Amino acid sequence: MPLFSHRHSPSLPTSSSKTIKPNKPVFTPPSSRYPLHLLVFSLVSLLIGLAAIIFAISAVRRSRPLPVFRCGRSEDTFREFYSSSGSNKLGDNNEALNNRPKLLGFVGIQTGFASVNRRDALRSTWFPSDPDGLLRLEQATGLAFRFVIGRSKDTKKMARLEKEIEKYRDFMLIDVEEEYLRLPYKTLAFFKAAYKLFEAEYYVKADDDIYLRPDRLATLLAKERTHSMTYIGCMKKGPVITDPKMKWYENSGHLIGNEYFLHAYGPIYVLSAEVVASLAAARNNSLRMFNNEDVTIGSWMLAMNVHHEDNRAICDPRCTPTSIAVWDIPKCSGLCNPAARMKELHKIDMCSKSPTLQADDR
């Protein structure tokens, strides 16, 4: 019997064998459901939305609307002055700086680059010489007064005008070339700009060579009328001038005939708001232009259903207890030698100090 017997036993590991260990779990981040660029876009959109909400809330809570004193290239230098100065003289809410301040009337004193002496004479008589005085006149009468002037390509003329504007702040600049031969175009541009900048019951076109009583003009405009479309002035008729060598020549006279239709003298006339609204809505070059500005306006009035109101108090040749506008009719279309005559008239008590008439007295 053998000394040792072989028994079956598990085999031992050898040097060539390796111990197999369980693998550790490896963490793999889950794939993102939304791409990074989409998250950035969402964040930016959120910020924009928040900014829009804040802006809307601030706009709703704003105590007063932003002042507007420009329309295209037309500008009211008076309201621009009070807006930039931060003054509350126009009221706590600055209502007069808002879109189209409400007035009884807006009076545009038509002037030109060569009329500095006339403007100086006006400012030394019935037209206030500083913004506060102009404001007091507006508050007392319900009428806003501005010198109305176009523009020039002459830089020296514009520079001198800017200095005058800086000193007085009493201009309304309109977007038209200042040229005497194109007065009908300037007049139309004036009414369009005035209508867009002011909400007035009446719009007055006046020249810078007449002596005016603002208080009596306000009384005239405040009178009740049954016609909403009204044309007020010193009405006239007369022969059509077809000789090119003569003053007031009309090169389209053949369209009119031998005699002019009824129309107001040019130095001053009044249009009601509805009439001016129709002119403001007219397309450029859709209205016929004659040589003479007063004839041109009169022709437009014929095309509208307006009431012609003849009032001789706005073309008085001398100061009287009832005169509203004084000028040397028929000798001159305005005052003859206006800068001197304006000051002469202002020294006459009947011109400058006689009482205002009530509407019933007209």
Disulfide bonds with the S-S distance in Angstrom:
Cys234-Cys315 1.99
Cys319-Cys351 1.73
Cys332-Cys336 1.93
